[in-house]
C-alpha cells in the first residue's frame, strides 16, 4: 500500500462494504480528527463542526458501496465532511436571515396605523392566493427566490433543476402572478 495508509485499509473497506460496522469504525477512526478540523474551519463553530462531522460519517457509511477499494479514505471522508459543513453553514445563514427578516417585520408592523395594517393584510392575502393558484414548480421557484431569499443556484439545487430553468420558470411565474394579482 501507499505510504501513510495502513496495509489493511483496503481490507477494512471491503469488509465495511459488506456491512461490517466495526470495520467501518476502524476505517474512519484515524481520519476523524482531520474531518472535524475541516468542518470547524468551514463552519467556524465547534458544535456545528461536530454535527457536520457526525453527519459526514453517516453519509460516508451510505456512500461506502460506491467507494473504490484501494483509493485513499482520508480525502474522500474529508471531502464529505467539508460538503456537510458547507451545507450546515448555508442553512444556518438562511435561518439567521429569516430570523432577522421576521424581527424587522415585527418592528415595522408595530409602527403603522390599524388601517394600514388592514390594507397590508388584505394585500398579503390576495398575493398569497394568487401565488397559490400557480403550478407547483412555478410556486416553488418564487417562494425560494423571493420569500426565502435563496440565490438562483440555491433555488436550482432545491428544485432539482438547472439555473437556466430557474430563470425561465421565475420569469414565467412572475408574469402569471402579475396577471392574477394585477
N, CA and C atoms as an extended XYZ file, in Angstrom:
546
Properties=species:S:1:pos:R:3:atomname:S:1:resname:S:1:resid:I:1 pbc="F F F"
N         0.840       -1.191        0.000 N   UNK     1
C         0.000        0.000        0.000 CA  UNK     1
C         0.878        1.244        0.000 C   UNK     1
N         0.232        2.381       -0.231 N   UNK     2
C         0.924        3.658       -0.288 CA  UNK     2
C         1.342        4.094        1.108 C   UNK     2
N         2.459        4.839        1.176 N   UNK     3
C         2.943        5.324        2.463 CA  UNK     3
C         1.855        6.173        3.116 C   UNK     3
N         1.730        6.062        4.423 N   UNK     4
C         0.740        6.837        5.147 CA  UNK     4
C        -0.590        6.118        5.312 C   UNK     4
N        -0.811        5.042        4.585 N   UNK     5
C        -2.057        4.278        4.716 CA  UNK     5
C        -1.716        2.909        5.264 C   UNK     5
N        -2.479        2.473        6.249 N   UNK     6
C        -2.194        1.139        6.776 CA  UNK     6
C        -2.405        0.080        5.707 C   UNK     6
N        -1.636       -0.976        5.838 N   UNK     7
C        -1.725       -2.072        4.872 CA  UNK     7
C        -3.122       -2.667        4.798 C   UNK     7
N        -3.847       -2.635        5.912 N   UNK     8
C        -5.139       -3.300        5.924 CA  UNK     8
C        -6.308       -2.366        5.584 C   UNK     8
N        -6.047       -1.131        5.139 N   UNK     9
C        -7.126       -0.205        4.814 CA  UNK     9
C        -8.024       -0.757        3.722 C   UNK     9
N        -7.419       -1.342        2.711 N   UNK    10
C        -8.201       -1.923        1.614 CA  UNK    10
C        -9.116       -3.032        2.152 C   UNK    10
N        -8.566       -3.859        3.028 N   UNK    11
C        -9.375       -4.947        3.613 CA  UNK    11
C       -10.503       -4.380        4.466 C   UNK    11
N       -10.221       -3.322        5.229 N   UNK    12
C       -11.265       -2.686        6.031 CA  UNK    12
C       -12.381       -2.135        5.134 C   UNK    12
N       -12.004       -1.525        4.011 N   UNK    13
C       -13.003       -1.012        3.068 CA  UNK    13
C       -13.886       -2.153        2.570 C   UNK    13
N       -13.258       -3.232        2.161 N   UNK    14
C       -14.029       -4.360        1.633 CA  UNK    14
C       -14.966       -4.944        2.693 C   UNK    14
N       -14.463       -5.082        3.912 N   UNK    15
C       -15.317       -5.608        4.988 CA  UNK    15
C       -16.456       -4.642        5.301 C   UNK    15
N       -16.135       -3.361        5.350 N   UNK    16
C       -17.171       -2.364        5.632 CA  UNK    16
C       -18.217       -2.344        4.515 C   UNK    16
N       -17.785       -2.499        3.286 N   UNK    17
C       -18.731       -2.539        2.162 CA  UNK    17
C       -19.667       -3.737        2.255 C   UNK    17
N       -19.227       -4.774        2.934 N   UNK    18
C       -20.081       -5.949        3.144 CA  UNK    18
C       -20.979       -5.780        4.365 C   UNK    18
N       -20.926       -4.597        5.006 N   UNK    19
C       -21.825       -4.323        6.121 CA  UNK    19
C       -21.203       -4.423        7.499 C   UNK    19
N       -19.892       -4.596        7.588 N   UNK    20
C       -19.220       -4.726        8.873 CA  UNK    20
C       -19.024       -3.334        9.490 C   UNK    20
N       -19.867       -3.004       10.474 N   UNK    21
C       -19.822       -1.684       11.104 CA  UNK    21
C       -18.522       -1.470       11.874 C   UNK    21
N       -17.997       -2.513       12.503 N   UNK    22
C       -16.734       -2.389       13.243 CA  UNK    22
C       -15.591       -2.055       12.280 C   UNK    22
N       -15.580       -2.682       11.110 N   UNK    23
C       -14.544       -2.378       10.117 CA  UNK    23
C       -14.662       -0.920        9.669 C   UNK    23
N       -15.892       -0.443        9.503 N   UNK    24
C       -16.086        0.957        9.117 CA  UNK    24
C       -15.542        1.881       10.200 C   UNK    24
N       -15.834        1.580       11.455 N   UNK    25
C       -15.327        2.400       12.563 CA  UNK    25
C       -13.798        2.409       12.572 C   UNK    25
N       -13.199        1.243       12.372 N   UNK    26
C       -11.735        1.161       12.324 CA  UNK    26
C       -11.179        1.927       11.128 C   UNK    26
N       -11.934        1.946       10.062 N   UNK    27
C       -11.512        2.618        8.831 CA  UNK    27
C       -11.510        4.138        8.987 C   UNK    27
N       -12.536        4.692        9.612 N   UNK    28
C       -12.659        6.149        9.687 CA  UNK    28
C       -12.016        6.758       10.932 C   UNK    28
N       -11.787        5.956       11.956 N   UNK    29
C       -11.238        6.468       13.217 CA  UNK    29
C        -9.965        7.285       13.014 C   UNK    29
N        -8.989        6.837       12.225 N   UNK    30
C        -7.762        7.633       12.080 CA  UNK    30
C        -7.974        8.969       11.354 C   UNK    30
N        -9.107        9.115       10.694 N   UNK    31
C        -9.354       10.315        9.892 CA  UNK    31
C       -10.374       11.245       10.528 C   UNK    31
N       -10.931       10.828       11.662 N   UNK    32
C       -11.992       11.594       12.309 CA  UNK    32
C       -11.529       13.002       12.680 C   UNK    32
N       -10.376       13.129       13.292 N   UNK    33
C        -9.916       14.441       13.748 CA  UNK    33
C        -9.708       15.401       12.581 C   UNK    33
N        -9.161       14.912       11.493 N   UNK    34
C        -8.959       15.767       10.317 CA  UNK    34
C       -10.303       16.206        9.743 C   UNK    34
N       -11.252       15.280        9.679 N   UNK    35
C       -12.589       15.623        9.169 CA  UNK    35
C       -13.230       16.675       10.072 C   UNK    35
N       -13.088       16.520       11.379 N   UNK    36
C       -13.638       17.502       12.319 CA  UNK    36
C       -12.972       18.862       12.133 C   UNK    36
N       -11.654       18.883       11.993 N   UNK    37
C       -10.944       20.161       11.819 CA  UNK    37
C       -11.385       20.882       10.553 C   UNK    37
N       -11.554       20.128        9.478 N   UNK    38
C       -12.025       20.748        8.232 CA  UNK    38
C       -13.413       21.334        8.449 C   UNK    38
N       -14.289       20.583        9.101 N   UNK    39
C       -15.637       21.072        9.374 CA  UNK    39
C       -15.595       22.316       10.259 C   UNK    39
N       -14.669       22.351       11.213 N   UNK    40
C       -14.534       23.506       12.096 CA  UNK    40
C       -14.089       24.739       11.327 C   UNK    40
N       -13.147       24.550       10.422 N   UNK    41
C       -12.676       25.676        9.612 CA  UNK    41
C       -13.830       26.212        8.753 C   UNK    41
N       -14.621       25.328        8.198 N   UNK    42
C       -15.718       25.752        7.308 CA  UNK    42
C       -16.836       26.417        8.099 C   UNK    42
N       -17.242       25.828        9.231 N   UNK    43
C       -18.384       26.361        9.981 CA  UNK    43
C       -17.996       27.479       10.938 C   UNK    43
N       -16.779       27.399       11.492 N   UNK    44
C       -16.366       28.391       12.476 CA  UNK    44
C       -17.009       28.176       13.835 C   UNK    44
N       -17.685       27.073       14.031 N   UNK    45
C       -18.411       26.808       15.275 CA  UNK    45
C       -18.171       25.354       15.679 C   UNK    45
N       -17.602       25.128       16.863 N   UNK    46
C       -17.301       23.753       17.269 CA  UNK    46
C       -18.528       22.832       17.302 C   UNK    46
N       -19.661       23.340       17.772 N   UNK    47
C       -20.860       22.498       17.843 CA  UNK    47
C       -21.343       22.138       16.439 C   UNK    47
N       -21.349       23.109       15.542 N   UNK    48
C       -21.755       22.848       14.154 CA  UNK    48
C       -20.769       21.902       13.477 C   UNK    48
N       -19.489       22.081       13.768 N   UNK    49
C       -18.466       21.208       13.187 CA  UNK    49
C       -18.654       19.775       13.655 C   UNK    49
N       -18.958       19.607       14.926 N   UNK    50
C       -19.196       18.272       15.467 CA  UNK    50
C       -20.384       17.618       14.764 C   UNK    50
N       -21.464       18.377       14.613 N   UNK    51
C       -22.647       17.859       13.915 CA  UNK    51
C       -22.313       17.513       12.466 C   UNK    51
N       -21.590       18.408       11.797 N   UNK    52
C       -21.228       18.175       10.393 CA  UNK    52
C       -20.366       16.929       10.252 C   UNK    52
N       -19.407       16.758       11.146 N   UNK    53
C       -18.528       15.590       11.072 CA  UNK    53
C       -19.310       14.310       11.342 C   UNK    53
N       -20.238       14.355       12.292 N   UNK    54
C       -21.073       13.178       12.562 CA  UNK    54
C       -21.934       12.836       11.343 C   UNK    54
N       -22.546       13.862       10.750 N   UNK    55
C       -23.361       13.634        9.561 CA  UNK    55
C       -22.503       13.123        8.406 C   UNK    55
N       -21.264       13.580        8.349 N   UNK    56
C       -20.351       13.111        7.308 CA  UNK    56
C       -20.100       11.613        7.456 C   UNK    56
N       -19.976       11.147        8.684 N   UNK    57
C       -19.786        9.712        8.897 CA  UNK    57
C       -21.003        8.918        8.421 C   UNK    57
N       -22.184        9.422        8.720 N   UNK    58
C       -23.407        8.750        8.259 CA  UNK    58
C       -23.448        8.736        6.734 C   UNK    58
N       -23.132        9.880        6.129 N   UNK    59
C       -23.125        9.962        4.664 CA  UNK    59
C       -22.059        9.045        4.063 C   UNK    59
N       -20.912        8.963        4.723 N   UNK    60
C       -19.835        8.082        4.236 CA  UNK    60
C       -20.286        6.624        4.300 C   UNK    60
N       -20.946        6.244        5.372 N   UNK    61
C       -21.450        4.875        5.500 CA  UNK    61
C       -22.410        4.567        4.351 C   UNK    61
N       -23.296        5.526        4.062 N   UNK    62
C       -24.265        5.330        2.974 CA  UNK    62
C       -23.588        5.277        1.606 C   UNK    62
N       -22.521        6.043        1.449 N   UNK    63
C       -21.831        6.117        0.155 CA  UNK    63
C       -20.784        5.025       -0.012 C   UNK    63
N       -20.513        4.291        1.037 N   UNK    64
C       -19.450        3.287        1.019 CA  UNK    64
C       -19.568        2.274       -0.124 C   UNK    64
N       -20.757        1.834       -0.508 N   UNK    65
C       -20.826        0.880       -1.619 CA  UNK    65
C       -20.245        1.432       -2.933 C   UNK    65
N       -20.243        2.753       -3.081 N   UNK    66
C       -19.706        3.359       -4.306 CA  UNK    66
C       -18.218        3.676       -4.206 C   UNK    66
N       -17.659        3.541       -3.005 N   UNK    67
C       -16.241        3.837       -2.809 CA  UNK    67
C       -15.395        2.726       -3.410 C   UNK    67
N       -14.341        3.120       -4.123 N   UNK    68
C       -13.454        2.124       -4.748 CA  UNK    68
C       -12.365        1.707       -3.779 C   UNK    68
N       -12.375        0.430       -3.425 N   UNK    69
C       -11.344       -0.104       -2.542 CA  UNK    69
C        -9.987        0.135       -3.205 C   UNK    69
N        -9.019        0.544       -2.420 N   UNK    70
C        -7.695        0.848       -2.955 CA  UNK    70
C        -7.464        2.348       -3.041 C   UNK    70
N        -8.546        3.137       -3.080 N   UNK    71
C        -8.413        4.602       -3.073 CA  UNK    71
C        -8.205        5.043       -1.630 C   UNK    71
N        -7.536        6.189       -1.422 N   UNK    72
C        -7.325        6.655       -0.048 CA  UNK    72
C        -8.636        7.121        0.596 C   UNK    72
N        -8.834        6.749        1.831 N   UNK    73
C       -10.065        7.065        2.550 CA  UNK    73
C       -10.068        8.511        3.042 C   UNK    73
N        -8.917        8.992        3.509 N   UNK    74
C        -8.862       10.328        4.115 CA  UNK    74
C        -9.424       11.428        3.208 C   UNK    74
N        -8.972       11.592        1.954 N   UNK    75
C        -9.516       12.688        1.142 CA  UNK    75
C       -11.020       12.527        0.880 C   UNK    75
N       -11.447       11.312        0.720 N   UNK    76
C       -12.863       11.027        0.486 CA  UNK    76
C       -13.690       11.469        1.684 C   UNK    76
N       -13.275       11.085        2.882 N   UNK    77
C       -14.006       11.431        4.091 CA  UNK    77
C       -13.937       12.933        4.366 C   UNK    77
N       -12.789       13.534        4.139 N   UNK    78
C       -12.634       14.974        4.354 CA  UNK    78
C       -13.525       15.754        3.391 C   UNK    78
N       -13.618       15.317        2.146 N   UNK    79
C       -14.487       15.981        1.170 CA  UNK    79
C       -15.948       15.906        1.615 C   UNK    79
N       -16.363       14.751        2.114 N   UNK    80
C       -17.738       14.589        2.601 CA  UNK    80
C       -17.973       15.518        3.791 C   UNK    80
N       -17.009       15.593        4.718 N   UNK    81
C       -17.148       16.458        5.895 CA  UNK    81
C       -17.201       17.932        5.490 C   UNK    81
N       -16.368       18.328        4.539 N   UNK    82
C       -16.367       19.722        4.078 CA  UNK    82
C       -17.702       20.067        3.423 C   UNK    82
N       -18.219       19.177        2.598 N   UNK    83
C       -19.516       19.425        1.959 CA  UNK    83
C       -20.627       19.537        2.996 C   UNK    83
N       -20.614       18.660        3.970 N   UNK    84
C       -21.635       18.687        5.013 CA  UNK    84
C       -21.535       19.982        5.817 C   UNK    84
N       -20.317       20.400        6.122 N   UNK    85
C       -20.113       21.645        6.877 CA  UNK    85
C       -20.600       22.848        6.070 C   UNK    85
N       -20.317       22.868        4.769 N   UNK    86
C       -20.809       23.965        3.919 CA  UNK    86
C       -22.332       23.985        3.910 C   UNK    86
N       -22.943       22.818        3.810 N   UNK    87
C       -24.407       22.756        3.829 CA  UNK    87
C       -24.964       23.299        5.144 C   UNK    87
N       -24.343       22.939        6.253 N   UNK    88
C       -24.806       23.418        7.562 CA  UNK    88
C       -24.599       24.925        7.682 C   UNK    88
N       -23.477       25.437        7.182 N   UNK    89
C       -23.215       26.880        7.246 CA  UNK    89
C       -24.247       27.645        6.435 C   UNK    89
N       -24.543       27.154        5.218 N   UNK    90
C       -25.555       27.813        4.388 CA  UNK    90
C       -26.916       27.800        5.075 C   UNK    90
N       -27.252       26.656        5.624 N   UNK    91
C       -28.536       26.515        6.302 CA  UNK    91
C       -28.623       27.462        7.496 C   UNK    91
N       -27.558       27.553        8.268 N   UNK    92
C       -27.543       28.456        9.422 CA  UNK    92
C       -27.669       29.901        8.962 C   UNK    92
N       -27.029       30.243        7.857 N   UNK    93
C       -27.129       31.596        7.317 CA  UNK    93
C       -28.548       31.922        6.883 C   UNK    93
N       -29.212       30.971        6.249 N   UNK    94
C       -30.603       31.190        5.837 CA  UNK    94
C       -31.501       31.354        7.057 C   UNK    94
N       -31.283       30.520        8.065 N   UNK    95
C       -32.097       30.644        9.292 CA  UNK    95
C       -31.885       32.010        9.929 C   UNK    95
N       -30.642       32.463        9.993 N   UNK    96
C       -30.350       33.760       10.602 CA  UNK    96
C       -31.010       34.892        9.809 C   UNK    96
N       -30.966       34.812        8.469 N   UNK    97
C       -31.618       35.845        7.648 CA  UNK    97
C       -33.125       35.842        7.872 C   UNK    97
N       -33.727       34.652        7.975 N   UNK    98
C       -35.168       34.578        8.217 CA  UNK    98
C       -35.525       35.166        9.579 C   UNK    98
N       -34.696       34.902       10.585 N   UNK    99
C       -34.942       35.467       11.915 CA  UNK    99
C       -34.837       36.985       11.864 C   UNK    99
N       -33.814       37.509       11.172 N   UNK   100
C       -33.668       38.967       11.053 CA  UNK   100
C       -34.851       39.570       10.323 C   UNK   100
N       -35.295       38.898        9.232 N   UNK   101
C       -36.455       39.383        8.483 CA  UNK   101
C       -37.705       39.403        9.343 C   UNK   101
N       -37.900       38.319       10.088 N   UNK   102
C       -39.087       38.247       10.953 CA  UNK   102
C       -39.023       39.336       12.017 C   UNK   102
N       -37.846       39.562       12.585 N   UNK   103
C       -37.700       40.600       13.601 CA  UNK   103
C       -37.956       41.981       13.019 C   UNK   103
N       -37.426       42.244       11.824 N   UNK   104
C       -37.649       43.556       11.208 CA  UNK   104
C       -39.102       43.721       10.795 C   UNK   104
N       -39.747       42.643       10.384 N   UNK   105
C       -41.163       42.720       10.027 CA  UNK   105
C       -41.994       43.016       11.264 C   UNK   105
N       -41.611       42.461       12.389 N   UNK   106
C       -42.335       42.703       13.641 CA  UNK   106
C       -42.175       44.157       14.050 C   UNK   106
N       -40.950       44.677       13.976 N   UNK   107
C       -40.715       46.071       14.329 CA  UNK   107
C       -41.473       46.993       13.380 C   UNK   107
N       -41.425       46.685       12.086 N   UNK   108
C       -42.121       47.516       11.104 CA  UNK   108
C       -43.622       47.442       11.304 C   UNK   108
N       -44.119       46.291       11.690 N   UNK   109
C       -45.557       46.118       11.859 CA  UNK   109
C       -46.075       46.857       13.083 C   UNK   109
N       -45.227       47.181       14.059 N   UNK   110
C       -45.665       47.875       15.257 CA  UNK   110
C       -45.965       49.341       14.990 C   UNK   110
N       -45.338       49.942       13.992 N   UNK   111
C       -45.452       51.363       13.756 CA  UNK   111
C       -46.711       51.800       13.012 C   UNK   111
N       -47.193       51.095       11.979 N   UNK   112
C       -48.288       51.640       11.181 CA  UNK   112
C       -49.637       51.629       11.908 C   UNK   112
N       -50.544       52.410       11.319 N   UNK   113
C       -51.886       52.510       11.888 CA  UNK   113
C       -52.673       51.228       11.619 C   UNK   113
N       -53.802       51.120       12.286 N   UNK   114
C       -54.662       49.945       12.114 CA  UNK   114
C       -55.162       49.845       10.675 C   UNK   114
N       -55.473       50.972       10.056 N   UNK   115
C       -55.937       50.973        8.664 CA  UNK   115
C       -54.866       50.472        7.718 C   UNK   115
N       -53.634       50.919        7.931 N   UNK   116
C       -52.521       50.484        7.101 CA  UNK   116
C       -52.296       48.991        7.253 C   UNK   116
N       -52.404       48.505        8.473 N   UNK   117
C       -52.216       47.083        8.738 CA  UNK   117
C       -53.304       46.268        8.045 C   UNK   117
N       -54.528       46.749        8.099 N   UNK   118
C       -55.645       46.031        7.466 CA  UNK   118
C       -55.453       45.956        5.958 C   UNK   118
N       -55.040       47.057        5.346 N   UNK   119
C       -54.804       47.070        3.900 CA  UNK   119
C       -53.661       46.136        3.542 C   UNK   119
N       -52.582       46.183        4.326 N   UNK   120
C       -51.428       45.319        4.059 CA  UNK   120
C       -51.811       43.853        4.211 C   UNK   120
N       -52.599       43.527        5.223 N   UNK   121
C       -53.033       42.142        5.424 CA  UNK   121
C       -53.889       41.678        4.256 C   UNK   121
N       -54.759       42.544        3.759 N   UNK   122
C       -55.599       42.192        2.613 CA  UNK   122
C       -54.741       41.977        1.370 C   UNK   122
N       -53.772       42.854        1.146 N   UNK   123
C       -52.862       42.703        0.006 CA  UNK   123
C       -52.076       41.406        0.112 C   UNK   123
N       -51.614       41.111        1.309 N   UNK   124
C       -50.854       39.883        1.519 CA  UNK   124
C       -51.721       38.659        1.217 C   UNK   124
N       -52.975       38.669        1.667 N   UNK   125
C       -53.890       37.555        1.382 CA  UNK   125
C       -54.117       37.400       -0.117 C   UNK   125
N       -54.317       38.528       -0.814 N   UNK   126
C       -54.523       38.476       -2.268 CA  UNK   126
C       -53.290       37.918       -2.979 C   UNK   126
N       -52.118       38.378       -2.557 N   UNK   127
C       -50.874       37.909       -3.171 CA  UNK   127
C       -50.673       36.416       -2.912 C   UNK   127
N       -50.901       35.978       -1.688 N   UNK   128
C       -50.734       34.560       -1.370 CA  UNK   128
C       -51.758       33.704       -2.111 C   UNK   128
N       -52.978       34.211       -2.268 N   UNK   129
C       -53.997       33.477       -3.032 CA  UNK   129
C       -53.572       33.359       -4.495 C   UNK   129
N       -53.045       34.445       -5.070 N   UNK   130
C       -52.567       34.404       -6.458 CA  UNK   130
C       -51.381       33.446       -6.579 C   UNK   130
N       -50.500       33.465       -5.610 N   UNK   131
C       -49.352       32.561       -5.605 CA  UNK   131
C       -49.814       31.111       -5.510 C   UNK   131
N       -50.852       30.881       -4.723 N   UNK   132
C       -51.400       29.534       -4.546 CA  UNK   132
C       -51.994       28.972       -5.838 C   UNK   132
N       -52.433       29.851       -6.738 N   UNK   133
C       -53.037       29.408       -7.995 CA  UNK   133
C       -52.000       28.957       -9.022 C   UNK   133
N       -50.741       29.271       -8.787 N   UNK   134
C       -49.680       28.899       -9.723 CA  UNK   134
C       -49.399       27.400       -9.644 C   UNK   134
N       -48.832       26.862      -10.707 N   UNK   135
C       -48.398       25.462      -10.715 CA  UNK   135
C       -47.307       25.278       -9.656 C   UNK   135
N       -47.164       24.048       -9.174 N   UNK   136
C       -46.204       23.758       -8.098 CA  UNK   136
C       -44.793       24.212       -8.429 C   UNK   136
N       -44.307       23.928       -9.655 N   UNK   137
C       -42.929       24.294       -9.982 CA  UNK   137
C       -42.751       25.806      -10.042 C   UNK   137
N       -43.772       26.520      -10.503 N   UNK   138
C       -43.702       27.978      -10.557 CA  UNK   138
C       -43.730       28.557       -9.143 C   UNK   138
N       -44.609       28.031       -8.306 N   UNK   139
C       -44.709       28.500       -6.922 CA  UNK   139
C       -43.400       28.242       -6.175 C   UNK   139
N       -42.804       27.071       -6.409 N   UNK   140
C       -41.570       26.726       -5.718 CA  UNK   140
C       -40.454       27.717       -6.019 C   UNK   140
N       -40.261       28.070       -7.298 N   UNK   141
C       -39.165       28.998       -7.608 CA  UNK   141
C       -39.433       30.380       -7.026 C   UNK   141
N       -40.675       30.833       -7.043 N   UNK   142
C       -40.964       32.156       -6.473 CA  UNK   142
C       -40.800       32.154       -4.956 C   UNK   142
N       -41.257       31.110       -4.302 N   UNK   143
C       -41.092       31.034       -2.849 CA  UNK   143
C       -39.609       30.992       -2.487 C   UNK   143
N       -38.851       30.157       -3.184 N   UNK   144
C       -37.409       30.070       -2.893 CA  UNK   144
C       -36.714       31.401       -3.138 C   UNK   144
N       -36.987       32.004       -4.275 N   UNK   145
C       -36.280       33.233       -4.653 CA  UNK   145
C       -36.717       34.438       -3.819 C   UNK   145
N       -38.027       34.636       -3.657 N   UNK   146
C       -38.496       35.897       -3.086 CA  UNK   146
C       -38.970       35.811       -1.647 C   UNK   146
N       -39.473       34.691       -1.218 N   UNK   147
C       -39.902       34.592        0.181 CA  UNK   147
C       -38.785       34.063        1.073 C   UNK   147
N       -37.995       33.128        0.552 N   UNK   148
C       -36.884       32.596        1.338 CA  UNK   148
C       -35.565       33.298        1.046 C   UNK   148
N       -35.504       34.045       -0.045 N   UNK   149
C       -34.294       34.792       -0.376 CA  UNK   149
C       -33.140       33.943       -0.864 C   UNK   149
N       -33.434       32.782       -1.455 N   UNK   150
C       -32.370       31.920       -1.964 CA  UNK   150
C       -31.831       32.467       -3.283 C   UNK   150
N       -30.578       32.183       -3.551 N   UNK   151
C       -29.972       32.567       -4.826 CA  UNK   151
C       -30.530       31.668       -5.931 C   UNK   151
N       -30.239       32.017       -7.169 N   UNK   152
C       -30.682       31.167       -8.280 CA  UNK   152
C       -30.045       29.781       -8.175 C   UNK   152
N       -28.788       29.724       -7.781 N   UNK   153
C       -28.106       28.439       -7.641 CA  UNK   153
C       -28.743       27.600       -6.535 C   UNK   153
N       -29.040       28.231       -5.401 N   UNK   154
C       -29.666       27.504       -4.297 CA  UNK   154
C       -31.073       27.037       -4.678 C   UNK   154
N       -31.781       27.889       -5.398 N   UNK   155
C       -33.126       27.524       -5.849 CA  UNK   155
C       -33.045       26.352       -6.812 C   UNK   155
N       -32.063       26.384       -7.707 N   UNK   156
C       -31.881       25.276       -8.654 CA  UNK   156
C       -31.621       23.975       -7.903 C   UNK   156
N       -30.785       24.037       -6.879 N   UNK   157
C       -30.495       22.836       -6.093 CA  UNK   157
C       -31.743       22.359       -5.359 C   UNK   157
N       -32.507       23.288       -4.800 N   UNK   158
C       -33.721       22.919       -4.059 CA  UNK   158
C       -34.762       22.304       -4.985 C   UNK   158
N       -34.858       22.832       -6.208 N   UNK   159
C       -35.866       22.345       -7.150 CA  UNK   159
C       -35.363       21.167       -7.979 C   UNK   159
N       -34.059       20.910       -7.934 N   UNK   160
C       -33.501       19.811       -8.710 CA  UNK   160
C       -33.473       20.093      -10.202 C   UNK   160
N       -33.253       21.367      -10.550 N   UNK   161
C       -33.206       21.766      -11.960 CA  UNK   161
C       -31.959       22.622      -12.195 C   UNK   161
N       -31.730       22.975      -13.437 N   UNK   162
C       -30.588       23.832      -13.777 CA  UNK   162
C       -30.919       25.295      -13.489 C   UNK   162
N       -29.872       26.110      -13.367 N   UNK   163
C       -30.044       27.534      -13.089 CA  UNK   163
C       -30.844       28.199      -14.204 C   UNK   163
N       -30.588       27.831      -15.449 N   UNK   164
C       -31.344       28.399      -16.565 CA  UNK   164
C       -32.827       28.095      -16.455 C   UNK   164
N       -33.154       26.925      -15.965 N   UNK   165
C       -34.553       26.556      -15.768 CA  UNK   165
C       -35.174       27.419      -14.681 C   UNK   165
N       -34.414       27.698      -13.627 N   UNK   166
C       -34.906       28.576      -12.564 CA  UNK   166
C       -35.205       29.952      -13.143 C   UNK   166
N       -34.301       30.463      -13.978 N   UNK   167
C       -34.500       31.792      -14.566 CA  UNK   167
C       -35.763       31.837      -15.420 C   UNK   167
N       -35.942       30.837      -16.281 N   UNK   168
C       -37.120       30.854      -17.150 CA  UNK   168
C       -38.398       30.627      -16.357 C   UNK   168
N       -38.374       29.725      -15.387 N   UNK   169
C       -39.573       29.491      -14.562 CA  UNK   169
C       -39.922       30.733      -13.756 C   UNK   169
N       -38.901       31.422      -13.257 N   UNK   170
C       -39.143       32.640      -12.483 CA  UNK   170
C       -39.813       33.693      -13.354 C   UNK   170
N       -39.292       33.888      -14.550 N   UNK   171
C       -39.872       34.895      -15.445 CA  UNK   171
C       -41.326       34.550      -15.783 C   UNK   171
N       -41.586       33.292      -16.141 N   UNK   172
C       -42.965       32.885      -16.478 CA  UNK   172
C       -43.883       32.973      -15.262 C   UNK   172
N       -43.380       32.570      -14.109 N   UNK   173
C       -44.201       32.596      -12.894 CA  UNK   173
C       -44.531       34.029      -12.491 C   UNK   173
N       -43.577       34.934      -12.616 N   UNK   174
C       -43.848       36.335      -12.298 CA  UNK   174
C       -44.896       36.920      -13.245 C   UNK   174
N       -44.801       36.556      -14.508 N   UNK   175
C       -45.798       37.034      -15.478 CA  UNK   175
C       -47.193       36.518      -15.114 C   UNK   175
N       -47.297       35.240      -14.795 N   UNK   176
C       -48.597       34.668      -14.392 CA  UNK   176
C       -49.102       35.316      -13.108 C   UNK   176
N       -48.182       35.581      -12.188 N   UNK   177
C       -48.567       36.222      -10.934 CA  UNK   177
C       -49.082       37.629      -11.181 C   UNK   177
N       -48.432       38.364      -12.068 N   UNK   178
C       -48.898       39.711      -12.412 CA  UNK   178
C       -50.308       39.657      -13.010 C   UNK   178
N       -50.550       38.658      -13.884 N   UNK   179
C       -51.881       38.533      -14.479 CA  UNK   179
C       -52.941       38.248      -13.428 C   UNK   179
N       -52.622       37.385      -12.471 N   UNK   180
C       -53.611       37.001      -11.453 CA  UNK   180
C       -53.774       38.051      -10.366 C   UNK   180
N       -52.662       38.671       -9.994 N   UNK   181
C       -52.668       39.613       -8.884 CA  UNK   181
C       -53.023       41.022       -9.331 C   UNK   181
N       -52.655       41.346      -10.558 N   UNK   182
C       -52.977       42.682      -11.087 CA  UNK   182
C       -51.894       43.615      -10.847 C   UNK   182
